[in-house]
């Protein structure tokens, strides 16, 4: 009996994680306490607030739900260009200057007079290949009174970007849409601590108003909590929010699958108030 209790104790303290080098090898990492995971998820419960959400961008991948509060936004910063620029193009049609960055492509998928492209990755340093979000903002829009929009999908580099982002520039973003990756690793305590500090930092100035799981990824379940590997979060600056309550119904009518050829994924109930 004593051995059984020791085995149970070991399971709840440690979490098996696939090695990034090979899926055949695994290593043990300390497991995140369930109360810490639950506390993070509760802090991210999306708010239902005014103004209402609209969809900006294409019907599939690259389209996002944001608050209908774009008037007065001077510029959109969009790191991670990839092969689609529908969201950025719609920003330009609203006379919003769009700054794009990506070292992996030569140019955005579409052209527009309001587009400004830099062939660099966004990260936590400034060199020939990388530029910090702070440095990029200060070079592009030096006026401190600008209202900004952020749309970012940079495949796990989002964590280092937010750890290095100043509070001064964080407050300039009225709306932020970020795809966070590796969320199935919330039970991996070292990773959770990195992820949690990013969300705590964001939630000092912004509230979550929408979450959309990317249906190209899988759902993982542990301790009764389901998590998609990648999800798109929309954050709205607190001073812009009117008459808020919690959203309790998902998906939103304007949500669309990232890939219409894959099975739909509905936001797991652990991630919203119900």
Secondary structure by P-SEA (a helix, b strand, c coil): caaaaaaaaaaaabbbbcccccccbbbbcccccaaaaaaaaaaacccccccbbbbcccccccbbbbccccccccbbbbcccccccaaaaaaaaacbbbbbbbccccccccccccbbbbccccccccccccccaaaaaaaccccccccbbbbbbcccaaaaaaaaccaaaaaaccbbbbbbcccccccaaaaaaaaaaaaaaaacccccccccccccbbbbbcccbbbbcbbbbbbbbcccccbbbbbccccccccccccccccccccccccccc
